[in-house]
């Protein structure tokens, strides 16, 4: 009951609007017509509003009655969602699921995973953060995200539990107008170091070991999309996730550099789902993690790989 208002009264009002008459509403709700009339009369008296015009042979909605019947439908839907959510939480579903996704993670699997999650748990509130390098891990650590989908730094701290999702191919690229695109010599470390390298970096940490940085001249970017714009403009060379530059390579706006030495640049990066070891995952987070692992495995298998690899990115890449 909300003041003098009850959900049962609203159900009666909605049933009349749905079926078209008091008698049909009675059949819908399995009640005698006098009980329907009494519920409506009580609702009108307590709210001080005339819902039906009774001057004719059959009661008809007043303008106020039609407006309030529409609002009654909304209230009943919200009440049903409230009950479903309460029952789900009592069964172990978390009240809210927050996810932080870094820029290395392909969007497609995340969209499919969240769409399936929404279908499986329609009343679960989801908050999605899109992050730069290192930020997804920080959100998991400070508790603002339950799950972090990210490319891990070389040494993962013991406070995080990591589950492998997939491998993403890394491609060294440059604009076709850049001198490296026309270089005829083998692209050794010495040759690459003559040119500016565009890298990603974590804005909240001082530059650490540069495992994949070749050139002594670097431009550091926090936003991977902004770095791509500068690559396309010919300001330098760098490695990018293949799924982000595939279209530019096909159209000729970028050129793939022939660097086959894994000691210079890694060929792929491992993507992981991380969560705090001390905070067990709820039902929704566990379900989403399993769904993302399945999708990641399928995508990785279609690329012809035989399984997950454990390699991670560097602090600068």
Buried (B, 14 or more C-beta within 10 A) or exposed (E): EEEEBBBEBBBBBBBBBEBEBBBBBBEBBEBEBEBBBEBBEBBBEEBEEEBBEEEEEEBEBBEBBEEBBEEBBEBBEEBEEEEBBEEBBEEEBBEEBBBBBBBBBBEEBBEEBBEBBEEEBEBBEBEEBBBBBBBBBBBBBEEEBBBBBBBBBEEBEEEBBBBBBBBBBBBBBBBEEBEBBEBEEEBEEEBBBEBBBBBBBBEEEEEBEBBBBBBEEBBBBBEBEEBBEBBBEBBBBBBBBBBBBBEBBEEEBBBEBEBEEEEBBBBBBBBBBBBBEEEEBBBBBBBBBEBBBBBBBEBBEEEEBEEBBEBBBBBBB
